[in-house]
Amino acid sequence: MTTSTIGKTIGSAIGKGAAYTAHGAIRAAQGTGRFGQDVVLGATEGYASKASELAAARAAIAAERGGKAIKVTVSKRRVAA
């Protein structure tokens, strides 16, 4: 299995989870009336709040390193004799 295949598999799982979450919230809102609407509103506000917080943290980290890419080092595999 290649890293591309693994990445696509993980990405697909994340996307499917997001779809289940969104459609579940919609069904909850439809089935529970005002309470469901409040849940959807809370979820939307919570997402927006956390997303902006994470974006600010990511921007601060990028600014600290001067916008340069992070060097990725690969450890050498050791084979026991």
VEXVOVO-888375 format. One record per residue: x, y, z of N, C-alpha, C, CB in turn. Coordinates in steps of 0.2 Angstrom, whole numbers, plus 5000, padded with zeros to 4 digits. Last residue first. Glycine has a CB too. Layout:
VEXVOVO-888375
XYZXYZXYZXYZ...
This chain:
VEXVOVO-888375
510549635073510949575070510749515073511649585070509249745068509649705073509949645070509149695079509349885058509249815058509649775064509349785051508750045058509250005061508949925061509450025068508450175047508150105050508750065052507750075044508550335051508850285047508650215051509650285047507250455049507750415053507950355050507450395060507250605040506950535040507550495044506950505033506550765043507150715043506850645044507650735049506050905035505850835038506450795038505250805034506051075039506451015036506150955039507151025037504651175035505051135040505351075037504451115045504851325025504651255026505051225031504751215019504651485032505051435029504751365030505751445031504051585039503651565033504051515029503551625028504751615050504851655045504551625038505551655044504351545061504851515057505051555051504651445056503351635066503951615070504551585066503751575076502351625056502751685057503351675061502351735061501951495059502251505052502651575053501651515047501351515072501951465071502251485064501651395071500351605068500851625073501451575072500551625080499551525060499851585057500451605062499351645056499051435069499451405063499851465060499051375058498351515078498951475080499351455075498651415084497351555069497751605072498451575074497451645077496751435066497051465060497551525063496551505056496251405078496751355076497051395070496451295073495251505080495751495085496351455082495551465091494451475069494751535069495351535074494351595071493951355073494251355067494651425067493751355061493251385085493851345085494251345079493651265087492151465080492651485085493251445085492351485092491551385071491851445068492351475073491351495067491151275079491651265074491951325072491251235068490251345088490851315090491351295085490651245094489251385079489651435082490351405085489251465088488851255075489051305070489551355073488551345066488351205087488851175083489251215078488551115079487351295090487951295094488551255091487751245100486451275079486751345080487351335084486251385083486151145082486451155075486851225076485951165070485551155094486151115093486451135087485851035093484451235091484951265095485551225095484651265102483751155083483951215080484551245084483451265079483351055092483851035087484151095084483450995082482551135100483151105103483651085098482951045107481451155091481951215093482551185096481551255098481450995083481151065084481651115086480551075088481850875081481850895088481550965089482450885092482050835068481650795072481450825079481950735073482850935062482150925059481750885064482150885053483950925070483550985070482850975067483951035066484350795067484150815074483750875074484850815078484650815053484050765055483850785062484250695054485750895054485150915051484550875053485250915043486650815061486450875064485750905061486950925064486750715051486550695058486250755061487050665062487450785041486750755040486450735047486750705035488650815048488250865045487550845044488450895039489150685051489050735056488550785054489650765059489250625039488750595044488650645049489150535047490250705033489550705030489050675035489550665024491350685042491050755041490350745038491450795037491550545038491350565045491050635045491950565050491950565025491350525027491050545034491450455026493150635027492550665023491950635025492750655016493850545034493750605037493150635033494350655036493950435024493650425031493450495034494050385035494650505014493950475013493550465019493950415009495850525020495450575018494750555017495750605012496250385022496150425028495750485026496850455031496350355008495950315013495750355019496250245015497350445004496650445001496150405005496650414994498450405011498150465012497450475009498650515008498650275006498450285013498150355014499050275018498950304993498350264994498150275002498450184993500150374995499550404992498950364993499650404984500950275001500750335005500150375002501350385006500350114995500750174995500550225000500850194988500449945000500050005000500550065000499550005006
